[in-house]
Amino acid sequence: MFKRVLSLVIAVMMIAGAAMTFSSCTTGDDGVFRLGVILLHDEFSTYDLNFINGINAAAKALGLTAEQVIIKKNIPESNDCYEAACDLVAEGCDVIFADSFGHESFLLKAAKENPNVEFCHATGTMAHTEKLDNFHNAFAAIYEGRFLAGVAAGLKINEMIESGKITAEQAKMGYVGAHPYAEVISGYTSFYLGAKSVCPSVTMEVQFTGDWYHETKENNTALALINNGCILISQHADSMGAPTACEDKGVPNVSYNGSTVKDCPETFIISSRIDWTPYIKYICEQAMADKPIDTDWTGTIANGAVVVTEINEKAAAAGTAAKLEDVKAQLVAGTLHVFDVTKDNYITVNGEKVTSYMADVDTDDKFTPDTEAIYGGYFHESEKRSAPYFNMAIDGITILNNEG
């Protein structure tokens, strides 16, 4: 039935000739399960390609046909998202999934109009406060994957120091960020902490582009960081702009959302990413069985949602694979916490350890801090809701601009 009670009632009334006005966003039911997907960009964006790969893998595992998976690409963070959601509802989709933060309010509007359809949203913050039975958020503890990638970066820098290519004082990384949002801040901080855990002298500069996907801006930003003395580059931006700049300049690179080794064989080291296959499979299975979907779902290393790519041995430091396996085992066991506030010279602000932090978990229009996030010796990221809320400015990271 896939929760189509409302649409069946509508159908009966239409047959009976009833004249009533319903929402502009309603659906029919032919008994066939369908998944609808709304993407911010397309397969040319590493971010969206990562979702496409996860959706295809989940569909294959579930035996869904191409006709049962309807994907709408290049849908901006505007009312176009609402219209796309309405189109998917009209096409009989039982679950509708959107992949970008700015889609949320428009997807929520469609969810309120269609309580018989499940709406799922990646990186969003509103599901746990809106409390709609059919509106859900999802993200993953990608900060652990970023940390692992940072360890690989730190080992590479150590190799550069030991070979005499740079001094310990020149161990400065660069980071191409899209926007100064908690998701990006959490990501670059965990990456930096991973590097610092093996290379204590490392520092990092962050420059924002102001766009999730803008190849020219990302390329130019990476070049600016390289010209400013950054000897390794990573990113939270969605194009090949930064990796290409690194390959052209011979600068080691840690990418995001997938391997770039094919295009950057000399400089690509590793990439972390969220594998969305487990979540897409989960929401489809729950809907098919008329079972509830988690309001906030957080993927982990343990459930296969947080992964790193194969290491490019040509560019990575010797011993990287073994070290990452050791660190990964500690993360899974819970004996290592990325945002540990008890360690000396690790997470400090103005030279002082951080012992308390009120995070903005129940987001409002003023981003009011509302939840203590530090207890038990570490910052509990993505536990109060799935989307990141770590947005602390720690020592060792220099922000070069507030926005692109």
MOKA-V465235 format. One record per residue. N is the residue number from 0. RES is the residue in three letters. SS is DSSP state (H for helix, E for strand, C for the rest). NEAR is the number of other C-alpha atoms within 12 Angstrom. Layout:
N/RES/SS/NEAR
N/RES/SS/NEAR
//
This chain:
0/MET/C/23
1/PHE/C/34
2/LYS/C/31
3/ARG/C/31
4/VAL/H/22
5/LEU/H/23
6/SER/H/30
7/LEU/H/21
8/VAL/H/21
9/ILE/H/23
10/ALA/H/22
11/VAL/H/17
12/MET/H/16
13/MET/H/16
14/ILE/H/11
15/ALA/C/11
16/GLY/C/10
17/ALA/C/13
18/ALA/C/12
19/MET/C/13
20/THR/C/11
21/PHE/C/18
22/SER/C/20
23/SER/C/18
24/CYS/C/30
25/THR/C/35
26/THR/C/36
27/GLY/C/33
28/ASP/C/28
29/ASP/C/19
30/GLY/C/18
31/VAL/C/21
32/PHE/C/38
33/ARG/C/40
34/LEU/E/43
35/GLY/E/40
36/VAL/E/46
37/ILE/E/47
38/LEU/C/39
39/LEU/C/37
40/HIS/C/30
41/ASP/C/26
42/GLU/C/22
43/PHE/C/22
44/SER/C/27
45/THR/H/37
46/TYR/H/36
47/ASP/H/39
48/LEU/H/30
49/ASN/H/33
50/PHE/H/39
51/ILE/H/36
52/ASN/H/25
53/GLY/H/30
54/ILE/H/41
55/ASN/H/29
56/ALA/H/23
57/ALA/H/27
58/ALA/H/32
59/LYS/H/18
60/ALA/H/18
61/LEU/H/26
62/GLY/C/19
63/LEU/C/24
64/THR/C/19
65/ALA/H/17
66/GLU/H/17
67/GLN/H/29
68/VAL/E/34
69/ILE/E/34
70/ILE/E/35
71/LYS/E/31
72/LYS/C/28
73/ASN/C/26
74/ILE/C/28
75/PRO/C/28
76/GLU/C/26
77/SER/C/21
78/ASN/H/20
79/ASP/H/26
80/CYS/H/37
81/TYR/H/35
82/GLU/H/26
83/ALA/H/36
84/ALA/H/51
85/CYS/H/35
86/ASP/H/27
87/LEU/H/38
88/VAL/H/41
89/ALA/H/27
90/GLU/C/30
91/GLY/C/36
92/CYS/C/43
93/ASP/C/48
94/VAL/E/50
95/ILE/E/50
96/PHE/E/53
97/ALA/E/52
98/ASP/C/43
99/SER/C/39
100/PHE/H/36
101/GLY/H/29
102/HIS/H/38
103/GLU/H/38
104/SER/H/28
105/PHE/H/32
106/LEU/H/50
107/LEU/H/41
108/LYS/H/30
109/ALA/H/40
110/ALA/H/39
111/LYS/H/28
112/GLU/H/27
113/ASN/C/39
114/PRO/C/28
115/ASN/C/35
116/VAL/C/52
117/GLU/E/48
118/PHE/E/52
119/CYS/E/49
120/HIS/E/47
121/ALA/E/45
122/THR/C/38
123/GLY/C/45
124/THR/C/41
125/MET/C/36
126/ALA/H/37
127/HIS/H/25
128/THR/H/21
129/GLU/H/24
130/LYS/C/19
131/LEU/C/29
132/ASP/C/27
133/ASN/C/39
134/PHE/E/44
135/HIS/E/42
136/ASN/E/46
137/ALA/E/45
138/PHE/E/43
139/ALA/E/42
140/ALA/C/46
141/ILE/H/46
142/TYR/H/50
143/GLU/H/46
144/GLY/H/49
145/ARG/H/46
146/PHE/H/42
147/LEU/H/51
148/ALA/H/55
149/GLY/H/52
150/VAL/H/45
151/ALA/H/53
152/ALA/H/54
153/GLY/H/46
154/LEU/H/37
155/LYS/H/45
156/ILE/H/44
157/ASN/H/36
158/GLU/H/26
159/MET/H/28
160/ILE/H/23
161/GLU/H/16
162/SER/C/13
163/GLY/C/14
164/LYS/C/16
165/ILE/C/22
166/THR/C/19
167/ALA/H/23
168/GLU/H/22
169/GLN/H/24
170/ALA/C/36
171/LYS/E/39
172/MET/E/45
173/GLY/E/47
174/TYR/E/52
175/VAL/E/57
176/GLY/E/48
177/ALA/C/36
178/HIS/C/32
179/PRO/C/33
180/TYR/C/31
181/ALA/H/33
182/GLU/H/36
183/VAL/H/39
184/ILE/H/36
185/SER/H/38
186/GLY/H/48
187/TYR/H/56
188/THR/H/49
189/SER/H/44
190/PHE/H/46
191/TYR/H/53
192/LEU/H/45
193/GLY/H/41
194/ALA/H/40
195/LYS/H/40
196/SER/C/35
197/VAL/C/29
198/CYS/C/32
199/PRO/C/26
200/SER/C/27
201/VAL/C/41
202/THR/E/40
203/MET/E/44
204/GLU/E/38
205/VAL/E/43
206/GLN/E/44
207/PHE/E/38
208/THR/C/36
209/GLY/C/25
210/ASP/C/24
211/TRP/C/37
212/TYR/C/35
213/HIS/C/28
214/GLU/H/27
215/THR/H/22
216/LYS/H/28
217/GLU/H/38
218/ASN/H/35
219/ASN/H/25
220/THR/H/42
221/ALA/H/48
222/LEU/H/33
223/ALA/H/28
224/LEU/H/36
225/ILE/H/35
226/ASN/H/21
227/ASN/C/22
228/GLY/C/22
229/CYS/C/35
230/ILE/C/42
231/LEU/E/52
232/ILE/E/59
233/SER/E/60
234/GLN/E/55
235/HIS/E/52
236/ALA/C/43
237/ASP/C/41
238/SER/C/39
239/MET/C/41
240/GLY/H/39
241/ALA/H/50
242/PRO/H/50
243/THR/H/35
244/ALA/H/37
245/CYS/H/43
246/GLU/H/32
247/ASP/H/22
248/LYS/H/25
249/GLY/C/21
250/VAL/C/37
251/PRO/E/44
252/ASN/E/51
253/VAL/E/59
254/SER/E/53
255/TYR/E/50
256/ASN/C/39
257/GLY/C/40
258/SER/C/31
259/THR/C/33
260/VAL/C/31
261/LYS/C/16
262/ASP/C/21
263/CYS/C/30
264/PRO/C/26
265/GLU/C/26
266/THR/C/39
267/PHE/E/44
268/ILE/E/48
269/ILE/E/48
270/SER/E/42
271/SER/E/45
272/ARG/E/46
273/ILE/E/43
274/ASP/C/41
275/TRP/C/42
276/THR/H/31
277/PRO/H/35
278/TYR/H/38
279/ILE/H/45
280/LYS/H/29
281/TYR/H/31
282/ILE/H/43
283/CYS/H/39
284/GLU/H/27
285/GLN/H/23
286/ALA/H/31
287/MET/H/28
288/ALA/C/16
289/ASP/C/22
290/LYS/C/18
291/PRO/C/26
292/ILE/C/32
293/ASP/C/30
294/THR/C/32
295/ASP/E/37
296/TRP/E/36
297/THR/E/37
298/GLY/E/37
299/THR/C/32
300/ILE/C/32
301/ALA/C/23
302/ASN/C/20
303/GLY/C/23
304/ALA/C/33
305/VAL/E/37
306/VAL/E/39
307/VAL/E/37
308/THR/C/30
309/GLU/C/26
310/ILE/C/37
311/ASN/C/31
312/GLU/C/21
313/LYS/C/19
314/ALA/C/32
315/ALA/C/38
316/ALA/C/31
317/ALA/C/23
318/GLY/C/20
319/THR/H/32
320/ALA/H/26
321/ALA/H/17
322/LYS/H/26
323/LEU/H/36
324/GLU/H/23
325/ASP/H/18
326/VAL/H/30
327/LYS/H/32
328/ALA/H/19
329/GLN/H/19
330/LEU/H/28
331/VAL/H/22
332/ALA/H/13
333/GLY/C/17
334/THR/C/15
335/LEU/C/24
336/HIS/C/34
337/VAL/C/44
338/PHE/C/42
339/ASP/E/31
340/VAL/C/29
341/THR/C/23
342/LYS/C/21
343/ASP/C/15
344/ASN/C/23
345/TYR/C/35
346/ILE/C/35
347/THR/E/25
348/VAL/E/19
349/ASN/C/14
350/GLY/C/14
351/GLU/E/17
352/LYS/E/23
353/VAL/C/29
354/THR/C/22
355/SER/C/22
356/TYR/C/28
357/MET/E/23
358/ALA/E/28
359/ASP/C/30
360/VAL/C/34
361/ASP/C/28
362/THR/C/25
363/ASP/C/14
364/ASP/C/9
365/LYS/C/10
366/PHE/C/18
367/THR/C/14
368/PRO/C/19
369/ASP/C/17
370/THR/E/24
371/GLU/E/23
372/ALA/C/32
373/ILE/E/27
374/TYR/E/19
375/GLY/C/15
376/GLY/C/22
377/TYR/E/27
378/PHE/E/34
379/HIS/C/32
380/GLU/C/42
381/SER/C/36
382/GLU/C/26
383/LYS/C/31
384/ARG/C/37
385/SER/C/36
386/ALA/C/44
387/PRO/C/44
388/TYR/C/42
389/PHE/C/41
390/ASN/C/29
391/MET/C/34
392/ALA/C/27
393/ILE/C/31
394/ASP/C/25
395/GLY/C/30
396/ILE/E/33
397/THR/E/26
398/ILE/E/27
399/LEU/C/22
400/ASN/C/19
401/ASN/C/17
402/GLU/C/19
403/GLY/C/22
//
